[in-house]
Amino acid sequence: MLWTITGILLSYLVGSIPTAYIFGKALKGIDIRNLGSGNVGATNAFRVLGRGAGISVLCLDVLKGFVVAVFLSDFLISKNIGISDQMIRLLLGVSAIAGHNWTIFLNFKGGKGIATTFGVLIGLSVKIAGLSLILGLIILTWFVVFILARIISVASVIAGISLPVYMFLFRGILKQPDSLLILSILLCAFVILRHKSNLKRVFQGKEPHFNFKKSV
C-alpha cells in the first residue's frame, strides 16, 4: 500500500510541473496566466511565448505523461505490490494527468491536460499490445478536425470523445480489458471538464482560430 501511495503522489508531482509557467518566467519574466487565454499549457505558450517555446512546452508536457506511464510504472511494478501491471500504469497515468490539470504548484489551477494525456497514451501503447492502433486513430481524428475547424479546443474535445468510442468499437478485435475502457471514459470526462470555457466560447463564436504563422 505504501508503494502504491508513493507512486501515485510522485506521478501527481511529475504531472504538476507547470512547464508553460516556468518557460514564461525563464524566457520573458512573465506570468503566462495573465496573458492570452490564461491557460498554463502548450497552446497558450505558442500564443504568448512563440513557436519555439510552445513546441518545447508541448514536448515536455507529453514527456511527463510518458515517463510516468513507462518508467515510474516499471519501477513500481518491480516492487511486486500485488496490483496488476496494467492497473499500476493506469493509476499512475491518471495521477500525472490530474497533476497537470490541477497542479499543486499553482494553487491547483493547471492546463487542459491534452499533451500529458497524449504522453500517457503513448506510454500505454508501448506496453499494451494493440493500443497503438487506437492512438493512431485519435491522432488522425485530432488532425482532421483541426484542419477543418482550425480551433485547437474543438479538435481536442472531439479527439477526447473519440477515445472511448474507439476503445469500445475495437475492444473485441484488440481484446482490451474493461479497465482501459473505463480509463478512456474518465479521460474523456477530464477533457470535456477542462474545456468548458472553450466550448462556451465556441458556441458564442468567440473561440479564436489558431494561426501558426503568428506564433513566432
N, C-alpha and C positions, 0 to 999 in steps of 0.2 A: 504493500500500500504506500509506503514511504517513497519508493522509487517512482511509483505512478504519479503521486502528487508533485514530486520534484520535477519529473519530466513535463507535466502539464504547465507548471509555473515557469520553467525555463523556456518552453515553447511560447508561452504568452509574452515573456520578456523579449525574446528574439523578434516576435511579430510586432512588439510595441515600439521598436526602434523607429523614431519618426524621421525617416530618410529625407523627405522633402523639406521638413522644418530645418534639419541640420544643414542641408545644402543652401537653403535661403540665408541662414545665419553666416555660414562659412564664406559663401561667394559674394553676397551683397549686403550682409549685415541687416537683413530684413526678417520680419516675421511673416512667413508666407500665408498665415491665417488671416492676415489683414489685407490681402491683395487677391485680385482675381476672384475666383469662386470661394476663396477662403478654405478650400479643402487641402488637407495635408496628403497629397497623392501625386502621382506622376503627371496626370493631365494638367493640374494647376501648375506644376513645376514647369511643364512645357510653356504654358502661357506667361508665367511670371519670370522664370529664370532662363528660358531659352531652350533650344533644341538639345544641346549637349547635356545640360543638367537634367533635362526631362528624361532623356534616354538613360542616363546614369541612375536616376531615381527609379525608373521603371525596372531596370535590370536588378538593382539591389532589392527592391520590394519583391520581385519574383524569387530572388535568391533566398530571402528569408523563409518563404514557404517551402522551397525545395530542400534547404538544409535541415529543416525540422522534419519533413516527411521522410527523408532518407537517412541522414547521418545521426541526428539526435534520436530518431526512432530505432535505428540499428543498435545504438548504444544501449537503449532501454531494453530492447529485445534480448540483447546478450546477457541481461541480468536474470532472465527466466523468472519473471514476476507472476506468471500464471495467467496472463492475458494473451489472447491470440495476437500474432504478429500484425495482422491486418487491423485489428481493433486499436492497437497501440498507435499505428500510423494515423488512423482516423482521429483519435482523441488528440494527439499532438498537433495534427494539421489544423483541426478546428480551433485549438487553443491559439495557434500562431495567427490565424485569420482574425480571431476575436481581439488579439493584442493589437493588430494593425487597425482594426475598426474602432477600438476603444482603448487607446494607449494610455497607460498609467503615467507616462511622462508628460502628457499634455492634458491633464485633468479629464482623462477618459474620452477625449474627442479626437478621433483619428481620421483615417482615409475611408475610401469606399470599399477597399478590400479586394478589388478585382485582380491586381497584379499578384498579391500574395496568394489568393485563391488559385490563380493560374500556376504559381510555383508549387503549391501543394499538389495540384492535379498532375503536374509533370512528374513530381517525385513519386506519387502513387502509381503512375503509368509505368515507371521504371521497375517498380516492384510487383505490380499486379498485372498479370498477363491479360491482354485484350483491352485494357483501359485506354491504350494509346489510340485506338480507333475512335472511341467516343471523344477523346480530347481533340483529335483532328477535326471531327465534325463540329465541335464547339468553336474552334478557331475559325473554321470556314464560315460558320454562321455569323460570328462577330464581324468578319471582314465584309461579307456580303451586305449585312445591314448597315455597316459603317459607310461603305461605298455608296449605298443608295440614300442614306439619310444624312451622312456627314455629321452626325451627332454622336459623340462617344458614349454618353449616358444611355442613349437608346440602344446602341449596339451592345453595351454591357448588360443591360437588363434583359434583352432578348436572348443573348447568349446564356445568361444565368437561368432563364426559364427553360431554355433548351436542354440544359444539363439533366434534370430529372426525366425529361421527355425521352432523350436518347438513352438514358440509363434504363428506363422502363422498356423501350422498344427493343433494345438489344440484350436485355438481361438473359433471355433464353439462349441466344446464339453464343454470347460471351460467357454464359454461366457465372454471372456476377452475383455474389451473395446479397441478401436483403440489406445488410449493413451499408453497402455502398449506395443503394437506392435511398435509404434514409438520410445518408450524408448529403446526397445530391439535393434532396428536398430542403434540408437545413441550409445549405449554401445558397440555394435559390432564394430562400426567405431572407438571408443576410443581404443579398444583392438588392432585392426589392426594398427592404427596410432602409438601407443606406442610400438609396437613390430616390427617396420620397420627394425631396425638394426638387430634384431634377425633373421627375415625372410631372410634378405640378407645373413647372416652367414649360415643359414640352406641351402640355395641354393648353397652356396660355399663349403659346407661340413665342416664348421669351428665352428658351434654351439656346445658347449660342452654338453655331456650327463651327466645327474645328477647322482652322486654316493652318495647315502645316507650314506653309511658306512664311507665315508671320512669326512662327516660333523659332526665332533665331537669336 
